[in-house]
């Protein structure tokens, strides 16, 4: 098995103490002298636990450090690697060759790994038997009789593998490797039923797939988080097989979390990964998932692994974001305009109101403002209004900006007295910031640029026309 790409994060190695928590001796015939790494999986990453030198192909990993149950790997000095199981047995020996790591592997002192390699060696041998049959099948594809005989051989070998796998799973049902095998089993989806009106239930297969997605994986088993399997399945479930809108994401994440709650490790991983993934997402509206996670699992003190400083920071961020989520009514702002007239954002009558926060001394704002103006000129005759909020306190600079960019017809306001708390209400941590509000002042888009503004307005007016 050649290692093509292997991202490794190095962890500090604790000093040795008297008692040995693990002792793994290896001998690889033909291996050059050099570093051998002992590593483990956690989620979607691999970490190095220990490093030793191989001498004449022999090496020993020995430490009082704890090894959590899971799948581990050894990365050899020639950049080949192989995997093994750590569970009941933490002291064992093995020997193999660098020309056939799996096929020549012999284990002494670890029942889990004896069984693990017995399975791999069987399937490897069957793979060797299958290869020439497949090659011959391609050559005789026009000869129906020969093709039929060859296909029958393939079917027989595949049946042998399936029978062996079934027997293996039944006999060693609680072993970690069996649980990994089961986790890789596909979901067999029945045919969709016929509805009373005679049509096929088009939503049946998706609903069945989602509701049975975790049938073959034990979400209560902490060991699964230290395998290469769980993260990929979790990501497919949350990202690939769930519509990426906040309501759908939070629904299925909550379902997964409840099923995984008995496992401290899986519960922690799903909560942490989902929170971070949607906190850092660049897709508009995904911040609602982040807020949901914080309010559901951090504010309620279920994330016991987070210290008080981190907890305070993450809750503070969610609190700043929560008032201006997509679908929320825009927070109220009432500010004086450049002529001293009080302008209430919620009193503006328009099919869409553009809420634009800018700093007149900001280079990015100076580049974006003409683009926003050009875009909005296409929609002004359709009733679109602009509520432009200057974020700085320099009255002269603010009014010069209005004239320089020719936006006198916008509703230009400023909070020179700093009493409205618009920064807190709209989480204005930088400029420019652009929001689109509908006629009811519901936020339908935020933190967009002029190109997105044009696309969204065009689509929204089209939808309005369809409704009318």
Secondary structure, 3 states (H helix, E strand, C coil): CECCCCCEEECCCCCCCCCCCEEEEEEEECCCCEEEEEEEEECCEEEEEEEEEEECCEEEEEECCCCCCEEEEEECCCCEEEEEEECCCCEEEEEEECCECCCCCEEECCHHHHHHHHHHHHHHHHHHHHHHHHHHHHHCCCCHHHHHHHHHHHHHHHHHHHHHHHHHHHHCCCCHHHHHHHHCCCCCCCCCCECCCCCECCCHHHHHHHHCCCCCCCCCCHHHHHCCCHHHHHHHHHHHCCCCCHHHHHHHHHHHHHHHCCCHHHHHHHHHHHHHHHHCCCCCCCHHHHHHHHHHHHCCCCCCCCCHHHHHHHHHHHHHHHCCCCCCECCCCEEEECCCCEEEHHHCCCCEEEEEEECCCCHHHHHHHHHHHHHHCCCHHHCCEEEEEECCCCHHHHHHHHHHCCCCCCEEEECCCCCCCHHHHHCCCCCCEEEEEECCCEEEEECCCHHHHHHHHHHHHHHHHHHC
